[in-house]
């Protein structure tokens, strides 16, 4: 499973996200998508953790939490839809 983290500050870094999520377990990977044209972060990220129990705990605790001046949205990532 992968975790979707939305409504992020545009100043956030992979290390910032890893630091927050490491309180709930081992972070395997953080992906911060950027805009192709501007190179600017798009305001969301995906986090993969070592096991699903760690992911569930992070989602339950962090969803709606205030971080870097924003209330972040944290939930299980859905598969990408083809348009």
PDB file with one MODEL, atoms N, CA, C and O in Angstrom:
MODEL        1
ATOM      1  N   UNK A   1       0.850  -1.185   0.000  1.00  0.00           N
ATOM      2  CA  UNK A   1       0.000   0.000   0.000  1.00  0.00           C
ATOM      3  C   UNK A   1       0.887   1.236   0.000  1.00  0.00           C
ATOM      4  O   UNK A   1       2.024   1.215   0.472  1.00  0.00           O
ATOM      5  N   UNK A   2       0.347   2.284  -0.529  1.00  0.00           N
ATOM      6  CA  UNK A   2       1.026   3.562  -0.538  1.00  0.00           C
ATOM      7  C   UNK A   2       0.094   4.569   0.132  1.00  0.00           C
ATOM      8  O   UNK A   2      -1.127   4.415   0.088  1.00  0.00           O
ATOM      9  N   UNK A   3       0.666   5.589   0.745  1.00  0.00           N
ATOM     10  CA  UNK A   3      -0.112   6.617   1.434  1.00  0.00           C
ATOM     11  C   UNK A   3      -0.085   7.893   0.605  1.00  0.00           C
ATOM     12  O   UNK A   3       0.976   8.329   0.157  1.00  0.00           O
ATOM     13  N   UNK A   4      -1.255   8.487   0.403  1.00  0.00           N
ATOM     14  CA  UNK A   4      -1.371   9.785  -0.258  1.00  0.00           C
ATOM     15  C   UNK A   4      -1.369  10.857   0.821  1.00  0.00           C
ATOM     16  O   UNK A   4      -2.090  10.746   1.813  1.00  0.00           O
ATOM     17  N   UNK A   5      -0.564  11.890   0.630  1.00  0.00           N
ATOM     18  CA  UNK A   5      -0.507  13.013   1.570  1.00  0.00           C
ATOM     19  C   UNK A   5      -0.786  14.274   0.765  1.00  0.00           C
ATOM     20  O   UNK A   5       0.014  14.658  -0.088  1.00  0.00           O
ATOM     21  N   UNK A   6      -1.909  14.915   1.029  1.00  0.00           N
ATOM     22  CA  UNK A   6      -2.315  16.086   0.257  1.00  0.00           C
ATOM     23  C   UNK A   6      -2.368  17.356   1.077  1.00  0.00           C
ATOM     24  O   UNK A   6      -2.268  17.334   2.304  1.00  0.00           O
ATOM     25  N   UNK A   7      -2.529  18.465   0.372  1.00  0.00           N
ATOM     26  CA  UNK A   7      -2.593  19.813   0.941  1.00  0.00           C
ATOM     27  C   UNK A   7      -1.286  20.186   1.633  1.00  0.00           C
ATOM     28  O   UNK A   7      -1.286  20.824   2.686  1.00  0.00           O
ATOM     29  N   UNK A   8      -0.183  19.782   1.030  1.00  0.00           N
ATOM     30  CA  UNK A   8       1.136  20.080   1.595  1.00  0.00           C
ATOM     31  C   UNK A   8       1.594  21.483   1.232  1.00  0.00           C
ATOM     32  O   UNK A   8       1.217  22.033   0.197  1.00  0.00           O
ATOM     33  N   UNK A   9       2.405  22.043   2.099  1.00  0.00           N
ATOM     34  CA  UNK A   9       3.076  23.307   1.803  1.00  0.00           C
ATOM     35  C   UNK A   9       4.005  23.083   0.609  1.00  0.00           C
ATOM     36  O   UNK A   9       4.591  22.010   0.464  1.00  0.00           O
ATOM     37  N   UNK A  10       4.132  24.091  -0.234  1.00  0.00           N
ATOM     38  CA  UNK A  10       5.029  23.973  -1.387  1.00  0.00           C
ATOM     39  C   UNK A  10       6.495  24.017  -0.966  1.00  0.00           C
ATOM     40  O   UNK A  10       7.382  23.779  -1.786  1.00  0.00           O
ATOM     41  N   UNK A  11       6.755  24.318   0.299  1.00  0.00           N
ATOM     42  CA  UNK A  11       8.130  24.370   0.817  1.00  0.00           C
ATOM     43  C   UNK A  11       8.595  23.042   1.406  1.00  0.00           C
ATOM     44  O   UNK A  11       9.758  22.917   1.791  1.00  0.00           O
ATOM     45  N   UNK A  12       7.717  22.057   1.483  1.00  0.00           N
ATOM     46  CA  UNK A  12       8.054  20.779   2.118  1.00  0.00           C
ATOM     47  C   UNK A  12       9.098  20.017   1.287  1.00  0.00           C
ATOM     48  O   UNK A  12       9.132  20.118   0.060  1.00  0.00           O
ATOM     49  N   UNK A  13       9.945  19.255   1.986  1.00  0.00           N
ATOM     50  CA  UNK A  13      10.953  18.442   1.315  1.00  0.00           C
ATOM     51  C   UNK A  13      10.710  16.965   1.628  1.00  0.00           C
ATOM     52  O   UNK A  13       9.928  16.627   2.517  1.00  0.00           O
ATOM     53  N   UNK A  14      11.392  16.092   0.884  1.00  0.00           N
ATOM     54  CA  UNK A  14      11.295  14.662   1.164  1.00  0.00           C
ATOM     55  C   UNK A  14      11.747  14.368   2.587  1.00  0.00           C
ATOM     56  O   UNK A  14      11.148  13.535   3.268  1.00  0.00           O
ATOM     57  N   UNK A  15      12.798  15.045   3.043  1.00  0.00           N
ATOM     58  CA  UNK A  15      13.293  14.824   4.402  1.00  0.00           C
ATOM     59  C   UNK A  15      12.268  15.234   5.454  1.00  0.00           C
ATOM     60  O   UNK A  15      12.133  14.566   6.479  1.00  0.00           O
ATOM     61  N   UNK A  16      11.538  16.334   5.207  1.00  0.00           N
ATOM     62  CA  UNK A  16      10.488  16.766   6.141  1.00  0.00           C
ATOM     63  C   UNK A  16       9.430  15.672   6.289  1.00  0.00           C
ATOM     64  O   UNK A  16       9.028  15.329   7.401  1.00  0.00           O
ATOM     65  N   UNK A  17       8.989  15.136   5.163  1.00  0.00           N
ATOM     66  CA  UNK A  17       7.944  14.107   5.180  1.00  0.00           C
ATOM     67  C   UNK A  17       8.463  12.839   5.847  1.00  0.00           C
ATOM     68  O   UNK A  17       7.771  12.229   6.662  1.00  0.00           O
ATOM     69  N   UNK A  18       9.669  12.453   5.502  1.00  0.00           N
ATOM     70  CA  UNK A  18      10.256  11.246   6.090  1.00  0.00           C
ATOM     71  C   UNK A  18      10.355  11.384   7.609  1.00  0.00           C
ATOM     72  O   UNK A  18      10.094  10.428   8.340  1.00  0.00           O
ATOM     73  N   UNK A  19      10.730  12.564   8.078  1.00  0.00           N
ATOM     74  CA  UNK A  19      10.860  12.798   9.521  1.00  0.00           C
ATOM     75  C   UNK A  19       9.524  12.624  10.233  1.00  0.00           C
ATOM     76  O   UNK A  19       9.468  11.990  11.286  1.00  0.00           O
ATOM     77  N   UNK A  20       8.452  13.174   9.679  1.00  0.00           N
ATOM     78  CA  UNK A  20       7.126  13.071  10.300  1.00  0.00           C
ATOM     79  C   UNK A  20       6.635  11.626  10.293  1.00  0.00           C
ATOM     80  O   UNK A  20       6.158  11.135  11.316  1.00  0.00           O
ATOM     81  N   UNK A  21       6.744  10.939   9.158  1.00  0.00           N
ATOM     82  CA  UNK A  21       6.217   9.588   9.052  1.00  0.00           C
ATOM     83  C   UNK A  21       7.074   8.558   9.785  1.00  0.00           C
ATOM     84  O   UNK A  21       6.575   7.492  10.144  1.00  0.00           O
ATOM     85  N   UNK A  22       8.347   8.853  10.011  1.00  0.00           N
ATOM     86  CA  UNK A  22       9.209   7.896  10.716  1.00  0.00           C
ATOM     87  C   UNK A  22       8.806   7.737  12.178  1.00  0.00           C
ATOM     88  O   UNK A  22       9.239   6.789  12.834  1.00  0.00           O
ATOM     89  N   UNK A  23       7.978   8.654  12.703  1.00  0.00           N
ATOM     90  CA  UNK A  23       7.437   8.481  14.057  1.00  0.00           C
ATOM     91  C   UNK A  23       6.499   7.273  14.125  1.00  0.00           C
ATOM     92  O   UNK A  23       6.207   6.782  15.216  1.00  0.00           O
ATOM     93  N   UNK A  24       6.027   6.791  12.980  1.00  0.00           N
ATOM     94  CA  UNK A  24       5.051   5.696  12.937  1.00  0.00           C
ATOM     95  C   UNK A  24       5.639   4.400  12.404  1.00  0.00           C
ATOM     96  O   UNK A  24       4.949   3.382  12.356  1.00  0.00           O
ATOM     97  N   UNK A  25       6.905   4.423  12.002  1.00  0.00           N
ATOM     98  CA  UNK A  25       7.549   3.219  11.491  1.00  0.00           C
ATOM     99  C   UNK A  25       8.637   3.560  10.484  1.00  0.00           C
ATOM    100  O   UNK A  25       9.066   4.709  10.371  1.00  0.00           O
ATOM    101  N   UNK A  26       9.067   2.551   9.766  1.00  0.00           N
ATOM    102  CA  UNK A  26      10.145   2.704   8.796  1.00  0.00           C
ATOM    103  C   UNK A  26       9.601   3.187   7.452  1.00  0.00           C
ATOM    104  O   UNK A  26       8.744   2.543   6.848  1.00  0.00           O
ATOM    105  N   UNK A  27      10.108   4.320   7.001  1.00  0.00           N
ATOM    106  CA  UNK A  27       9.707   4.874   5.712  1.00  0.00           C
ATOM    107  C   UNK A  27      10.608   4.288   4.629  1.00  0.00           C
ATOM    108  O   UNK A  27      11.827   4.460   4.664  1.00  0.00           O
ATOM    109  N   UNK A  28       9.998   3.592   3.665  1.00  0.00           N
ATOM    110  CA  UNK A  28      10.773   2.997   2.577  1.00  0.00           C
ATOM    111  C   UNK A  28      11.023   3.988   1.453  1.00  0.00           C
ATOM    112  O   UNK A  28      12.102   4.003   0.860  1.00  0.00           O
ATOM    113  N   UNK A  29      10.011   4.828   1.156  1.00  0.00           N
ATOM    114  CA  UNK A  29      10.137   5.729   0.011  1.00  0.00           C
ATOM    115  C   UNK A  29       9.200   6.914   0.151  1.00  0.00           C
ATOM    116  O   UNK A  29       8.091   6.781   0.668  1.00  0.00           O
ATOM    117  N   UNK A  30       9.650   8.079  -0.315  1.00  0.00           N
ATOM    118  CA  UNK A  30       8.815   9.281  -0.392  1.00  0.00           C
ATOM    119  C   UNK A  30       8.912   9.802  -1.818  1.00  0.00           C
ATOM    120  O   UNK A  30      10.007   9.968  -2.354  1.00  0.00           O
ATOM    121  N   UNK A  31       7.759  10.059  -2.430  1.00  0.00           N
ATOM    122  CA  UNK A  31       7.744  10.608  -3.789  1.00  0.00           C
ATOM    123  C   UNK A  31       6.975  11.927  -3.779  1.00  0.00           C
ATOM    124  O   UNK A  31       5.800  11.966  -3.413  1.00  0.00           O
ATOM    125  N   UNK A  32       7.652  13.011  -4.186  1.00  0.00           N
ATOM    126  CA  UNK A  32       7.037  14.332  -4.289  1.00  0.00           C
ATOM    127  C   UNK A  32       6.911  14.706  -5.762  1.00  0.00           C
ATOM    128  O   UNK A  32       7.887  15.154  -6.363  1.00  0.00           O
ATOM    129  N   UNK A  33       5.734  14.532  -6.355  1.00  0.00           N
ATOM    130  CA  UNK A  33       5.572  14.889  -7.765  1.00  0.00           C
ATOM    131  C   UNK A  33       5.771  16.393  -7.991  1.00  0.00           C
ATOM    132  O   UNK A  33       5.381  17.216  -7.164  1.00  0.00           O
ATOM    133  N   UNK A  34       6.380  16.725  -9.117  1.00  0.00           N
ATOM    134  CA  UNK A  34       6.574  18.124  -9.486  1.00  0.00           C
ATOM    135  C   UNK A  34       5.907  18.399 -10.831  1.00  0.00           C
ATOM    136  O   UNK A  34       5.697  17.493 -11.638  1.00  0.00           O
ATOM    137  N   UNK A  35       5.589  19.643 -11.047  1.00  0.00           N
ATOM    138  CA  UNK A  35       4.996  20.069 -12.307  1.00  0.00           C
ATOM    139  C   UNK A  35       6.039  19.964 -13.416  1.00  0.00           C
ATOM    140  O   UNK A  35       7.171  20.415 -13.244  1.00  0.00           O
ATOM    141  N   UNK A  36       5.670  19.376 -14.545  1.00  0.00           N
ATOM    142  CA  UNK A  36       6.624  19.177 -15.655  1.00  0.00           C
ATOM    143  C   UNK A  36       7.168  20.482 -16.204  1.00  0.00           C
ATOM    144  O   UNK A  36       8.341  20.569 -16.566  1.00  0.00           O
ATOM    145  N   UNK A  37       6.321  21.493 -16.268  1.00  0.00           N
ATOM    146  CA  UNK A  37       6.725  22.751 -16.893  1.00  0.00           C
ATOM    147  C   UNK A  37       7.467  23.688 -15.955  1.00  0.00           C
ATOM    148  O   UNK A  37       8.445  24.322 -16.352  1.00  0.00           O
ATOM    149  N   UNK A  38       7.007  23.777 -14.710  1.00  0.00           N
ATOM    150  CA  UNK A  38       7.613  24.739 -13.783  1.00  0.00           C
ATOM    151  C   UNK A  38       8.639  24.111 -12.847  1.00  0.00           C
ATOM    152  O   UNK A  38       9.494  24.809 -12.303  1.00  0.00           O
ATOM    153  N   UNK A  39       8.556  22.787 -12.658  1.00  0.00           N
ATOM    154  CA  UNK A  39       9.450  22.117 -11.714  1.00  0.00           C
ATOM    155  C   UNK A  39       9.029  22.314 -10.271  1.00  0.00           C
ATOM    156  O   UNK A  39       9.687  21.815  -9.358  1.00  0.00           O
ATOM    157  N   UNK A  40       7.948  23.030 -10.058  1.00  0.00           N
ATOM    158  CA  UNK A  40       7.453  23.310  -8.712  1.00  0.00           C
ATOM    159  C   UNK A  40       6.689  22.106  -8.170  1.00  0.00           C
ATOM    160  O   UNK A  40       6.009  21.397  -8.912  1.00  0.00           O
ATOM    161  N   UNK A  41       6.817  21.890  -6.852  1.00  0.00           N
ATOM    162  CA  UNK A  41       6.080  20.799  -6.226  1.00  0.00           C
ATOM    163  C   UNK A  41       4.581  20.999  -6.408  1.00  0.00           C
ATOM    164  O   UNK A  41       4.099  22.132  -6.429  1.00  0.00           O
ATOM    165  N   UNK A  42       3.852  19.907  -6.538  1.00  0.00           N
ATOM    166  CA  UNK A  42       2.419  19.976  -6.830  1.00  0.00           C
ATOM    167  C   UNK A  42       1.531  19.986  -5.588  1.00  0.00           C
ATOM    168  O   UNK A  42       0.309  20.052  -5.722  1.00  0.00           O
ATOM    169  N   UNK A  43       2.101  19.924  -4.390  1.00  0.00           N
ATOM    170  CA  UNK A  43       1.301  20.040  -3.171  1.00  0.00           C
ATOM    171  C   UNK A  43       0.825  18.723  -2.591  1.00  0.00           C
ATOM    172  O   UNK A  43      -0.010  18.704  -1.686  1.00  0.00           O
ATOM    173  N   UNK A  44       1.355  17.616  -3.108  1.00  0.00           N
ATOM    174  CA  UNK A  44       1.007  16.316  -2.537  1.00  0.00           C
ATOM    175  C   UNK A  44       2.197  15.386  -2.659  1.00  0.00           C
ATOM    176  O   UNK A  44       3.159  15.669  -3.373  1.00  0.00           O
ATOM    177  N   UNK A  45       2.115  14.256  -1.940  1.00  0.00           N
ATOM    178  CA  UNK A  45       3.215  13.290  -1.942  1.00  0.00           C
ATOM    179  C   UNK A  45       2.652  11.889  -1.744  1.00  0.00           C
ATOM    180  O   UNK A  45       1.491  11.702  -1.378  1.00  0.00           O
ATOM    181  N   UNK A  46       3.516  10.916  -1.997  1.00  0.00           N
ATOM    182  CA  UNK A  46       3.194   9.522  -1.726  1.00  0.00           C
ATOM    183  C   UNK A  46       4.280   8.964  -0.822  1.00  0.00           C
ATOM    184  O   UNK A  46       5.468   9.207  -1.034  1.00  0.00           O
ATOM    185  N   UNK A  47       3.859   8.212   0.189  1.00  0.00           N
ATOM    186  CA  UNK A  47       4.781   7.632   1.158  1.00  0.00           C
ATOM    187  C   UNK A  47       4.555   6.125   1.202  1.00  0.00           C
ATOM    188  O   UNK A  47       3.415   5.665   1.266  1.00  0.00           O
ATOM    189  N   UNK A  48       5.629   5.368   1.170  1.00  0.00           N
ATOM    190  CA  UNK A  48       5.551   3.924   1.354  1.00  0.00           C
ATOM    191  C   UNK A  48       6.291   3.579   2.631  1.00  0.00           C
ATOM    192  O   UNK A  48       7.408   4.038   2.867  1.00  0.00           O
ATOM    193  N   UNK A  49       5.641   2.753   3.457  1.00  0.00           N
ATOM    194  CA  UNK A  49       6.243   2.356   4.721  1.00  0.00           C
ATOM    195  C   UNK A  49       6.496   0.858   4.739  1.00  0.00           C
ATOM    196  O   UNK A  49       6.035   0.126   3.863  1.00  0.00           O
ATOM    197  N   UNK A  50       7.233   0.411   5.746  1.00  0.00           N
ATOM    198  CA  UNK A  50       7.667  -0.987   5.838  1.00  0.00           C
ATOM    199  C   UNK A  50       6.503  -1.974   5.892  1.00  0.00           C
ATOM    200  O   UNK A  50       6.538  -3.001   5.215  1.00  0.00           O
ATOM    201  N   UNK A  51       5.470  -1.675   6.688  1.00  0.00           N
ATOM    202  CA  UNK A  51       4.331  -2.605   6.737  1.00  0.00           C
ATOM    203  C   UNK A  51       3.005  -1.869   6.864  1.00  0.00           C
ATOM    204  O   UNK A  51       2.962  -0.688   7.208  1.00  0.00           O
ATOM    205  N   UNK A  52       1.937  -2.582   6.582  1.00  0.00           N
ATOM    206  CA  UNK A  52       0.612  -1.966   6.513  1.00  0.00           C
ATOM    207  C   UNK A  52       0.112  -1.459   7.868  1.00  0.00           C
ATOM    208  O   UNK A  52      -0.640  -0.486   7.914  1.00  0.00           O
ATOM    209  N   UNK A  53       0.510  -2.092   8.959  1.00  0.00           N
ATOM    210  CA  UNK A  53       0.091  -1.606  10.282  1.00  0.00           C
ATOM    211  C   UNK A  53       0.677  -0.228  10.566  1.00  0.00           C
ATOM    212  O   UNK A  53       0.006   0.634  11.133  1.00  0.00           O
ATOM    213  N   UNK A  54       1.931  -0.025  10.171  1.00  0.00           N
ATOM    214  CA  UNK A  54       2.562   1.294  10.340  1.00  0.00           C
ATOM    215  C   UNK A  54       1.836   2.331   9.484  1.00  0.00           C
ATOM    216  O   UNK A  54       1.610   3.459   9.922  1.00  0.00           O
ATOM    217  N   UNK A  55       1.475   1.945   8.274  1.00  0.00           N
ATOM    218  CA  UNK A  55       0.760   2.862   7.388  1.00  0.00           C
ATOM    219  C   UNK A  55      -0.606   3.229   7.959  1.00  0.00           C
ATOM    220  O   UNK A  55      -0.991   4.398   7.937  1.00  0.00           O
ATOM    221  N   UNK A  56      -1.337   2.248   8.468  1.00  0.00           N
ATOM    222  CA  UNK A  56      -2.658   2.508   9.051  1.00  0.00           C
ATOM    223  C   UNK A  56      -2.554   3.470  10.228  1.00  0.00           C
ATOM    224  O   UNK A  56      -3.361   4.391  10.353  1.00  0.00           O
ATOM    225  N   UNK A  57      -1.565   3.259  11.090  1.00  0.00           N
ATOM    226  CA  UNK A  57      -1.389   4.127  12.254  1.00  0.00           C
ATOM    227  C   UNK A  57      -1.064   5.553  11.818  1.00  0.00           C
ATOM    228  O   UNK A  57      -1.596   6.507  12.385  1.00  0.00           O
ATOM    229  N   UNK A  58      -0.200   5.709  10.823  1.00  0.00           N
ATOM    230  CA  UNK A  58       0.154   7.043  10.323  1.00  0.00           C
ATOM    231  C   UNK A  58      -1.071   7.737   9.732  1.00  0.00           C
ATOM    232  O   UNK A  58      -1.294   8.922   9.980  1.00  0.00           O
ATOM    233  N   UNK A  59      -1.862   7.003   8.951  1.00  0.00           N
ATOM    234  CA  UNK A  59      -3.060   7.580   8.340  1.00  0.00           C
ATOM    235  C   UNK A  59      -4.040   8.037   9.411  1.00  0.00           C
ATOM    236  O   UNK A  59      -4.536   9.162   9.354  1.00  0.00           O
ATOM    237  N   UNK A  60      -4.325   7.184  10.383  1.00  0.00           N
ATOM    238  CA  UNK A  60      -5.282   7.509  11.445  1.00  0.00           C
ATOM    239  C   UNK A  60      -4.842   8.726  12.244  1.00  0.00           C
ATOM    240  O   UNK A  60      -5.665   9.566  12.609  1.00  0.00           O
ATOM    241  N   UNK A  61      -3.547   8.823  12.516  1.00  0.00           N
ATOM    242  CA  UNK A  61      -3.040   9.899  13.360  1.00  0.00           C
ATOM    243  C   UNK A  61      -2.869  11.214  12.609  1.00  0.00           C
ATOM    244  O   UNK A  61      -3.175  12.274  13.153  1.00  0.00           O
ATOM    245  N   UNK A  62      -2.389  11.166  11.379  1.00  0.00           N
ATOM    246  CA  UNK A  62      -2.015  12.386  10.665  1.00  0.00           C
ATOM    247  C   UNK A  62      -3.121  12.997   9.808  1.00  0.00           C
ATOM    248  O   UNK A  62      -3.041  14.179   9.472  1.00  0.00           O
ATOM    249  N   UNK A  63      -4.150  12.233   9.446  1.00  0.00           N
ATOM    250  CA  UNK A  63      -5.205  12.793   8.601  1.00  0.00           C
ATOM    251  C   UNK A  63      -5.885  13.962   9.319  1.00  0.00           C
ATOM    252  O   UNK A  63      -6.424  13.802  10.414  1.00  0.00           O
ATOM    253  N   UNK A  64      -5.851  15.126   8.695  1.00  0.00           N
ATOM    254  CA  UNK A  64      -6.467  16.323   9.272  1.00  0.00           C
ATOM    255  C   UNK A  64      -5.568  17.105  10.200  1.00  0.00           C
ATOM    256  O   UNK A  64      -5.951  18.175  10.675  1.00  0.00           O
ATOM    257  N   UNK A  65      -4.372  16.590  10.470  1.00  0.00           N
ATOM    258  CA  UNK A  65      -3.447  17.269  11.377  1.00  0.00           C
ATOM    259  C   UNK A  65      -2.909  18.544  10.740  1.00  0.00           C
ATOM    260  O   UNK A  65      -2.767  18.626   9.520  1.00  0.00           O
ATOM    261  N   UNK A  66      -2.614  19.530  11.569  1.00  0.00           N
ATOM    262  CA  UNK A  66      -1.993  20.746  11.064  1.00  0.00           C
ATOM    263  C   UNK A  66      -0.487  20.550  11.002  1.00  0.00           C
ATOM    264  O   UNK A  66       0.139  20.118  11.970  1.00  0.00           O
ATOM    265  N   UNK A  67       0.082  20.875   9.851  1.00  0.00           N
ATOM    266  CA  UNK A  67       1.526  20.738   9.660  1.00  0.00           C
ATOM    267  C   UNK A  67       1.988  21.815   8.693  1.00  0.00           C
ATOM    268  O   UNK A  67       1.445  21.948   7.597  1.00  0.00           O
ATOM    269  N   UNK A  68       2.968  22.568   9.092  1.00  0.00           N
ATOM    270  CA  UNK A  68       3.521  23.664   8.284  1.00  0.00           C
ATOM    271  C   UNK A  68       2.426  24.646   7.865  1.00  0.00           C
ATOM    272  O   UNK A  68       2.430  25.148   6.741  1.00  0.00           O
ATOM    273  N   UNK A  69       1.490  24.913   8.778  1.00  0.00           N
ATOM    274  CA  UNK A  69       0.444  25.897   8.531  1.00  0.00           C
ATOM    275  C   UNK A  69      -0.728  25.408   7.699  1.00  0.00           C
ATOM    276  O   UNK A  69      -1.571  26.207   7.289  1.00  0.00           O
ATOM    277  N   UNK A  70      -0.796  24.102   7.441  1.00  0.00           N
ATOM    278  CA  UNK A  70      -1.898  23.548   6.639  1.00  0.00           C
ATOM    279  C   UNK A  70      -2.456  22.298   7.301  1.00  0.00           C
ATOM    280  O   UNK A  70      -1.740  21.579   7.998  1.00  0.00           O
ATOM    281  N   UNK A  71      -3.736  22.046   7.079  1.00  0.00           N
ATOM    282  CA  UNK A  71      -4.336  20.794   7.535  1.00  0.00           C
ATOM    283  C   UNK A  71      -4.141  19.773   6.424  1.00  0.00           C
ATOM    284  O   UNK A  71      -4.734  19.879   5.351  1.00  0.00           O
ATOM    285  N   UNK A  72      -3.302  18.787   6.698  1.00  0.00           N
ATOM    286  CA  UNK A  72      -2.966  17.828   5.651  1.00  0.00           C
ATOM    287  C   UNK A  72      -4.021  16.724   5.546  1.00  0.00           C
ATOM    288  O   UNK A  72      -4.688  16.381   6.522  1.00  0.00           O
ATOM    289  N   UNK A  73      -4.149  16.189   4.358  1.00  0.00           N
ATOM    290  CA  UNK A  73      -5.061  15.080   4.073  1.00  0.00           C
ATOM    291  C   UNK A  73      -4.200  13.835   3.885  1.00  0.00           C
ATOM    292  O   UNK A  73      -3.315  13.814   3.031  1.00  0.00           O
ATOM    293  N   UNK A  74      -4.456  12.808   4.674  1.00  0.00           N
ATOM    294  CA  UNK A  74      -3.650  11.590   4.616  1.00  0.00           C
ATOM    295  C   UNK A  74      -4.595  10.393   4.493  1.00  0.00           C
ATOM    296  O   UNK A  74      -5.451  10.179   5.351  1.00  0.00           O
ATOM    297  N   UNK A  75      -4.431   9.615   3.416  1.00  0.00           N
ATOM    298  CA  UNK A  75      -5.251   8.409   3.252  1.00  0.00           C
ATOM    299  C   UNK A  75      -4.533   7.407   2.365  1.00  0.00           C
ATOM    300  O   UNK A  75      -3.478   7.695   1.800  1.00  0.00           O
ATOM    301  N   UNK A  76      -5.121   6.237   2.257  1.00  0.00           N
ATOM    302  CA  UNK A  76      -4.537   5.203   1.391  1.00  0.00           C
ATOM    303  C   UNK A  76      -4.617   5.689  -0.050  1.00  0.00           C
ATOM    304  O   UNK A  76      -5.661   6.157  -0.504  1.00  0.00           O
ATOM    305  N   UNK A  77      -3.505   5.574  -0.758  1.00  0.00           N
ATOM    306  CA  UNK A  77      -3.472   6.018  -2.153  1.00  0.00           C
ATOM    307  C   UNK A  77      -4.319   5.088  -3.007  1.00  0.00           C
ATOM    308  O   UNK A  77      -4.320   3.872  -2.812  1.00  0.00           O
ATOM    309  N   UNK A  78      -5.030   5.669  -3.944  1.00  0.00           N
ATOM    310  CA  UNK A  78      -5.813   4.877  -4.896  1.00  0.00           C
ATOM    311  C   UNK A  78      -4.997   4.690  -6.161  1.00  0.00           C
ATOM    312  O   UNK A  78      -4.158   5.528  -6.490  1.00  0.00           O
ATOM    313  N   UNK A  79      -5.236   3.597  -6.873  1.00  0.00           N
ATOM    314  CA  UNK A  79      -4.531   3.404  -8.146  1.00  0.00           C
ATOM    315  C   UNK A  79      -4.808   4.551  -9.104  1.00  0.00           C
ATOM    316  O   UNK A  79      -5.903   5.113  -9.114  1.00  0.00           O
ATOM    317  N   UNK A  80      -3.826   4.887  -9.894  1.00  0.00           N
ATOM    318  CA  UNK A  80      -3.952   5.974 -10.859  1.00  0.00           C
ATOM    319  C   UNK A  80      -4.984   5.612 -11.911  1.00  0.00           C
ATOM    320  O   UNK A  80      -4.998   4.497 -12.431  1.00  0.00           O
ATOM    321  N   UNK A  81      -5.868   6.593 -12.224  1.00  0.00           N
ATOM    322  CA  UNK A  81      -6.885   6.365 -13.242  1.00  0.00           C
ATOM    323  C   UNK A  81      -6.366   6.855 -14.581  1.00  0.00           C
ATOM    324  O   UNK A  81      -5.723   7.901 -14.666  1.00  0.00           O
ATOM    325  N   UNK A  82      -6.648   6.097 -15.617  1.00  0.00           N
ATOM    326  CA  UNK A  82      -6.291   6.534 -16.969  1.00  0.00           C
ATOM    327  C   UNK A  82      -7.437   7.322 -17.561  1.00  0.00           C
ATOM    328  O   UNK A  82      -8.570   6.843 -17.614  1.00  0.00           O
ATOM    329  N   UNK A  83      -7.140   8.536 -18.009  1.00  0.00           N
ATOM    330  CA  UNK A  83      -8.200   9.399 -18.583  1.00  0.00           C
ATOM    331  C   UNK A  83      -8.145   9.343 -20.079  1.00  0.00           C
ATOM    332  O   UNK A  83      -8.945   9.992 -20.751  1.00  0.00           O
TER     333      UNK A  83
ENDMDL
END
